[in-house]
Amino acid sequence: MTAPLKVGLAGLGTVGSAVVELLQHGRDKLLARCGRPIEIVAVNARSRAKKRNIDVKKFRWVADPVALAQDPSIDVFVELMGGAGDPAKRAVESALAAGKPVVTANKALLARHGQKLAALAERRQVALNFEASVCAGIPVVKTLREGLGGNSFTRIYGILNGTCNYILSRMEQDRLVFDDCLRDAQRLGYAEADPTFDVEGYDTAQKLSILASLAFGTRLDPKAIYVEGISSITLADLDAADQLGYRVKLLGVAVKTGEGIEQRVHPTMVPKDSAIAQVMGVTNAVTVDAEGLAPITLVGPGAGGMATASAVVSDLADIACGVRTPPFGRPAARMTAVRKAPMQHHEGGYYIRLLARDRPGSAATIARRLAQQNISLESIVQRHDNMARNMARPGRSGEPVPVIMITYATSEDAVRKALVAVRRDRVISGRPQVIRIEKNRA
Ligand SMILES: NC(=O)c1ccc[n+]([C@@H]2O[C@H](COP(=O)([O-])OP(=O)(O)OC[C@H]3O[C@@H](n4cnc5c(N)ncnc54)[C@H](OP(=O)(O)O)[C@@H]3O)[C@@H](O)[C@H]2O)c1
């Protein structure tokens, strides 16, 4: 039998312990596929004394993850500690510098240092595999890098954060407000005690930067991404979306435009009949638009120990089989700087909900401000029905009246300018709600 692939594993938490289990249970299948066993020989975590649901005594314990990464007895280093800084960064760099392939699930590390790490892996002619870092169990990295390696991409977008999709799904299906759904998500372990990173869109942005780089051959640059979270979404928006034929999802979107690559994360209205609109709960989905190909949507578990471990083990199997591809699908030196398409130039349809002061001339002023920016309306509704009652108690003289507008394609700049003018005119109460609309490809 060929020598086993000897694994050093740093991180024995949700994902690390699932990897230990999966390698044990899948041992024979992996042996049949790769022609050699994959064996964990040494491990590391923060605390050796911690009680775990796996038996780590049979593995050698190495107190320092950086020492483990360079340990001469291992063939491959698996990093499952997390975090963009040390020890994850130094451990991954050390393993690569020592000529050892690396498997990681660490989106934060890749989003911040992916370019340098890919160059280092290339110089040392070893693999840097990170299938688990985006959408866990959905093989989206390989789909972009290998399965569609010969295609030109025009747009890639997806539900990349299960917590947000869970919250929006619960709000819509159970008619609960944001805060109640967030509390449930925390109780069920879908959301952290501090949910900011998820609900304000930063987690989605890190994943989007990895996908955009794979799709468009650009250097990773999370700062090039416009980010807006879901905490301002109300039941009124979800009701309006429903009646207008849409659902609201937090999407990460990367699009090729005439100006460069537009990368954005924000609540988005998607047509109810689109594949992405069907994705509810903690499930993730990614739609890929490539030239000459009907859109492809991948749907599956975007988090969880076993789902993430499945991607880690698949990456290990590639290494055991001797498969090595450039980490981001092309030599690191040929990854180009992101030519950032400014968000102000984003073109698309918009949903705008505002509370118009119920006094003569308000509607005409709003219409005039939109017209001044050449914004045409596909529909406009002044709500005096149940939906409206979720926003205010309209109808009595002097009280605000909810107005919902859907625009034809226009620019972000035009919408922002029109709304600044409307607010200055004092014909609305509070802040207008704006949700961008993402259509299916024509
Ligand atoms: N969980 C998911 O669903 C999921 C999905 C996709 C990707 N990921 C990624 O997978 C990675 C691991 O996530 P996880 O959910 O398994 O995290 P986790 O449950 O918090 O486990 C982290 C592990 O790393 C160890 N660790 C943390 N800091 C360390 C340090 N300074 N030195 C040594 N060991 C350290 C911890 O040790 P102790 O056990 O001793 O505390 C623990 O074993 C992260 O990059 C995450 O973004 C996770």
The ligand as an SDF file (V2000), in Angstrom:
LIG
                    3D

 48 52  0  0  0  0  0  0  0  0999 V2000
  -18.6300   26.3660   11.8590 N   0  0  0  0  0  0  0  0  0  0  0  0
  -18.9940   26.4760   10.6020 C   0  0  0  0  0  0  0  0  0  0  0  0
  -20.1310   26.1750   10.2230 O   0  0  0  0  0  0  0  0  0  0  0  0
  -18.0060   26.9620    9.5730 C   0  0  0  0  0  0  0  0  0  0  0  0
  -18.3860   26.9950    8.2180 C   0  0  0  0  0  0  0  0  0  0  0  0
  -17.4590   27.3990    7.2540 C   0  0  0  0  0  0  0  0  0  0  0  0
  -16.1920   27.7780    7.6540 C   0  0  0  0  0  0  0  0  0  0  0  0
  -15.8650   27.7740    8.9720 N   0  0  0  0  0  0  0  0  0  0  0  0
  -14.5130   28.1940    9.3340 C   0  0  0  0  0  0  0  0  0  0  0  0
  -13.8250   27.1000    9.9380 O   0  0  0  0  0  0  0  0  0  0  0  0
  -12.9060   27.5860   10.9020 C   0  0  0  0  0  0  0  0  0  0  0  0
  -13.1790   26.9020   12.2440 C   0  0  0  0  0  0  0  0  0  0  0  0
  -14.4900   27.2260   12.6470 O   0  0  0  0  0  0  0  0  0  0  0  0
  -15.2070   26.4650   13.8790 P   0  0  0  0  0  0  0  0  0  0  0  0
  -16.6350   26.7900   13.7530 O   0  0  0  0  0  0  0  0  0  0  0  0
  -14.7740   25.0430   13.9420 O   0  0  0  0  0  0  0  0  0  0  0  0
  -14.5820   27.2640   15.1070 O   0  0  0  0  0  0  0  0  0  0  0  0
  -14.6030   26.8240   16.6490 P   0  0  0  0  0  0  0  0  0  0  0  0
  -15.6510   25.8280   16.9130 O   0  0  0  0  0  0  0  0  0  0  0  0
  -14.5680   28.0760   17.4240 O   0  0  0  0  0  0  0  0  0  0  0  0
  -13.1860   26.0710   16.8230 O   0  0  0  0  0  0  0  0  0  0  0  0
  -11.9740   26.7450   16.7500 C   0  0  0  0  0  0  0  0  0  0  0  0
  -10.8620   25.7990   17.1580 C   0  0  0  0  0  0  0  0  0  0  0  0
   -9.6170   26.4520   17.0330 O   0  0  0  0  0  0  0  0  0  0  0  0
   -8.9260   26.4050   18.2780 C   0  0  0  0  0  0  0  0  0  0  0  0
   -8.2390   27.6640   18.4610 N   0  0  0  0  0  0  0  0  0  0  0  0
   -8.7900   28.9090   18.4720 C   0  0  0  0  0  0  0  0  0  0  0  0
   -7.8390   29.8180   18.6840 N   0  0  0  0  0  0  0  0  0  0  0  0
   -6.6700   29.1390   18.8300 C   0  0  0  0  0  0  0  0  0  0  0  0
   -5.3320   29.5130   19.1170 C   0  0  0  0  0  0  0  0  0  0  0  0
   -5.0240   30.8000   19.2920 N   0  0  0  0  0  0  0  0  0  0  0  0
   -4.3960   28.5610   19.1710 N   0  0  0  0  0  0  0  0  0  0  0  0
   -4.7230   27.2690   19.0050 C   0  0  0  0  0  0  0  0  0  0  0  0
   -5.9730   26.8320   18.7450 N   0  0  0  0  0  0  0  0  0  0  0  0
   -6.9280   27.7680   18.6640 C   0  0  0  0  0  0  0  0  0  0  0  0
   -9.9750   26.1970   19.3560 C   0  0  0  0  0  0  0  0  0  0  0  0
   -9.3720   25.5480   20.4540 O   0  0  0  0  0  0  0  0  0  0  0  0
  -10.2340   25.0620   21.7420 P   0  0  0  0  0  0  0  0  0  0  0  0
  -11.1420   23.9840   21.2370 O   0  0  0  0  0  0  0  0  0  0  0  0
   -9.2070   24.5280   22.6820 O   0  0  0  0  0  0  0  0  0  0  0  0
  -10.9530   26.2740   22.2300 O   0  0  0  0  0  0  0  0  0  0  0  0
  -10.9800   25.3090   18.6110 C   0  0  0  0  0  0  0  0  0  0  0  0
  -10.5910   23.9590   18.7020 O   0  0  0  0  0  0  0  0  0  0  0  0
  -13.0770   29.1150   10.9120 C   0  0  0  0  0  0  0  0  0  0  0  0
  -12.1340   29.6960   10.0480 O   0  0  0  0  0  0  0  0  0  0  0  0
  -14.4650   29.3170   10.3590 C   0  0  0  0  0  0  0  0  0  0  0  0
  -14.6400   30.5690    9.7270 O   0  0  0  0  0  0  0  0  0  0  0  0
  -16.7270   27.3750    9.9260 C   0  0  0  0  0  0  0  0  0  0  0  0
  1  2  1  0
  2  3  2  0
  2  4  1  0
  4  5  1  0
  4 48  2  0
  5  6  2  0
  6  7  1  0
  7  8  2  0
  8  9  1  0
  8 48  1  0
  9 10  1  0
  9 46  1  0
 10 11  1  0
 11 12  1  0
 11 44  1  0
 12 13  1  0
 13 14  1  0
 14 15  2  0
 14 16  1  0
 14 17  1  0
 17 18  1  0
 18 19  2  0
 18 20  1  0
 18 21  1  0
 21 22  1  0
 22 23  1  0
 23 24  1  0
 23 42  1  0
 24 25  1  0
 25 26  1  0
 25 36  1  0
 26 27  1  0
 26 35  1  0
 27 28  2  0
 28 29  1  0
 29 30  1  0
 29 35  2  0
 30 31  1  0
 30 32  2  0
 32 33  1  0
 33 34  2  0
 34 35  1  0
 36 37  1  0
 36 42  1  0
 37 38  1  0
 38 39  2  0
 38 40  1  0
 38 41  1  0
 42 43  1  0
 44 45  1  0
 44 46  1  0
 46 47  1  0
M  CHG  2   8   1  16  -1
M  END
$$$$
